[in-house]
Amino acid sequence: MQVVLGGMHEDGLGVPQNYQEAVRWYRRAADQGFYLGQSALAGMYEQGFGVPLNYTEAVRWYRLAAEQGGIHAQFRLGAMYDFGRGVQEDNAEAVRWYRLAADQGSADGQFALGGAYHFGKGVLRNHVEAARWYRLAADQGLSIAQSYLGGMYRVGRGVARDYEKAAQWFRRAADQGYAGAQTVLAGMYFKGEGVPQNRTYALAWATLAAAQGHDVGRKLRDSLRKTLTPSQVSKAEDLSMEIWERIKARE
């Protein structure tokens, strides 16, 4: 109940948003050894919400929760080791905590572990393992994992090259609003990689990415606009609005 009250104050649900009050309730739960309270309190220290930003305190509370099996805390503790926040950077220790979270089904942990294998951070580089962990996270709907898995299929890394499967995974991520995937998907429509070549669709997806501030998407949008007729540009803009409305309707 204390964690619930803390969450209500943190998010402003039914009460005015008040980070200090959220911290007060989270701390009560944390001091009683409740791992959800410890993890939530750690998050407030990590972000500087309601308390001064303090990575060392964040690590302390994440560790207490992680040692009790808290999945989110295990993932976040891994990230703290990964980026050297509140602790000395230690990729191997990051992987240990990511794996604990991943083995409990954390999509974030699975994606992070996939990244460790992909880039050889804390483990030997292994693209097959990277693709396997990306897929587990992607199957849970994590958009960044879907995009990375699409990239593995596009270049044939850890999996056989397959442009159609690449496009399918990029599309799943793009449909969730992930700008990086929208940009790549735009390029695939432009080239006809794994999808029928369609410059109108390419411009629509590039427009969506550009609207979110994606620099490559913006450059691609500007380049594509020069190659299309005013009618095609107008159609692409209408299509991008339709897609955006579908994306927002899913949120």
Residue pairs with C-beta under 8 A, 6 or more apart in sequence:
2 25
2 26
2 28
2 29
2 32
2 34
2 37
3 25
3 26
3 29
3 34
3 36
3 37
3 40
5 25
6 21
6 22
6 23
6 24
6 25
6 26
6 29
6 37
6 40
7 13
7 22
7 40
8 14
8 15
9 15
9 17
9 18
9 19
9 21
9 22
9 25
10 17
10 19
10 22
10 40
10 44
10 49
10 50
11 17
12 18
15 21
18 50
19 44
19 49
19 50
20 50
20 51
21 50
22 40
22 44
22 49
22 50
23 41
23 44
23 49
23 50
23 51
26 37
26 40
26 41
26 44
27 37
27 41
28 37
29 36
29 37
29 38
29 40
29 41
30 37
30 38
30 40
30 41
30 61
30 64
31 37
33 64
33 68
35 64
35 65
35 68
35 69
35 70
35 73
36 65
36 70
38 61
38 62
38 64
38 65
38 68
38 70
38 73
39 61
39 62
39 65
39 70
39 72
39 73
39 76
41 61
42 57
42 58
42 59
42 60
42 61
42 62
42 65
42 73
42 76
43 49
43 58
43 76
44 50
44 51
45 51
45 53
45 54
45 55
45 57
45 58
45 61
46 53
46 55
46 58
46 62
46 76
46 80
46 85
47 53
48 54
51 57
54 86
55 80
55 85
55 86
56 86
56 87
57 86
58 76
58 80
58 85
58 86
59 77
59 80
59 85
59 86
59 87
60 86
61 73
62 73
62 76
62 77
62 80
63 73
63 77
64 73
65 72
65 73
66 73
66 74
66 76
66 77
66 97
66 100
69 104
71 101
71 104
71 105
71 106
71 109
72 101
72 106
72 108
74 97
74 98
74 100
74 101
74 104
74 106
74 109
75 97
75 98
75 101
75 106
75 108
75 109
75 112
77 97
78 93
78 94
78 95
78 96
78 97
78 98
78 101
78 109
78 112
79 85
79 94
79 112
80 86
80 87
81 87
81 89
81 90
81 91
81 93
81 94
81 97
82 89
82 91
82 94
82 98
82 112
82 121
83 89
87 93
90 122
91 116
91 121
91 122
92 122
92 123
93 122
94 112
94 116
94 121
94 122
95 113
95 116
95 121
95 122
95 123
98 109
98 112
98 113
98 116
99 109
99 113
100 109
101 108
101 109
101 112
102 109
102 110
102 112
102 113
102 133
102 136
103 109
105 140
107 136
107 137
107 140
107 141
107 142
107 145
108 137
108 142
110 133
110 134
110 136
110 137
110 140
110 142
110 145
111 133
111 134
111 137
111 142
111 144
111 145
111 148
113 133
114 129
114 130
114 131
114 132
114 133
114 134
114 136
114 137
114 145
114 148
115 121
115 130
115 148
116 122
116 123
117 123
117 125
117 126
117 127
117 129
117 130
117 133
118 125
118 127
118 130
118 134
118 148
118 158
119 125
123 129
126 158
127 152
127 157
127 158
128 158
128 159
129 158
130 152
130 157
130 158
131 149
131 152
131 157
131 158
131 159
132 158
134 145
134 148
134 149
134 152
135 145
135 149
137 145
138 145
138 146
138 148
138 149
138 169
138 172
141 176
143 172
143 173
143 176
143 177
143 178
143 181
144 173
144 178
144 180
146 169
146 170
146 172
146 173
146 176
146 178
146 181
147 169
147 170
147 173
147 178
147 180
147 181
147 184
149 169
150 165
150 166
150 167
150 168
150 169
150 170
150 173
150 181
150 184
151 157
151 166
151 184
152 158
152 159
153 159
153 161
153 162
153 163
153 165
153 166
153 169
154 161
154 163
154 166
154 170
154 184
154 188
154 193
154 194
155 161
156 162
159 165
162 194
163 188
163 193
163 194
164 194
164 195
165 194
166 188
166 193
166 194
167 185
167 188
167 193
167 194
167 195
168 194
170 181
170 184
170 185
170 188
171 181
171 185
172 181
173 180
173 181
174 181
174 182
174 185
174 205
174 208
175 243
175 246
175 247
175 250
176 247
176 250
177 208
177 212
177 247
179 208
179 209
179 212
179 213
179 214
179 217
180 209
180 214
182 205
182 206
182 208
182 209
182 212
182 214
182 217
183 205
183 206
183 209
183 214
183 216
183 217
183 220
185 195
185 205
186 201
186 202
186 203
186 204
186 205
186 206
186 209
186 217
186 220
186 221
186 224
187 193
187 202
187 220
188 194
188 195
189 195
189 196
189 197
189 198
189 199
189 201
189 202
189 205
190 197
190 199
190 202
190 220
190 224
191 197
192 198
195 201
199 224
199 227
199 228
199 232
200 228
200 232
200 235
200 236
200 239
201 236
201 239
202 220
202 224
203 221
203 224
203 225
203 228
203 232
203 233
203 236
203 240
204 236
204 237
204 239
204 240
204 243
205 240
205 243
206 217
206 218
206 220
206 221
206 224
207 217
207 221
207 236
207 237
207 240
208 217
208 240
208 243
208 244
209 216
209 217
209 218
209 220
209 221
210 217
210 218
210 220
210 221
211 240
211 244
224 236
225 233
228 236
